[in-house]
C-alpha cells in the first residue's frame, strides 16, 4: 500500500514522520512512501501549510501528531476496502 506524505523541506516534524513511515516499510505494513512537496503548489500550501506533515491514503488523511497505532488503524481500514 502506498502512503502519500505531504511535506516541505526543512520541516523537522516531517523528518520524524518519514522515519516512522520508513520503519513501517521495513516491517511490510506499507510498500511505498511518496513525499509530496507542498511548496510547489499554492493549492497544497493553502490546504496543508499549517498541518504538515500529513499522511494520506486514498482520500483519508492523518494530521500530525500521529503515532503508530493511529497509522496502523488507517492502513487496516484502507486495506479492508481493497
Beta strands, then each sheet from edge to edge (+ up, - down):
strand 1: 2-7
strand 2: 32-37
strand 3: 54-57
strand 4: 60-63
sheet 1: 2+ 1+ 3- 4+
end
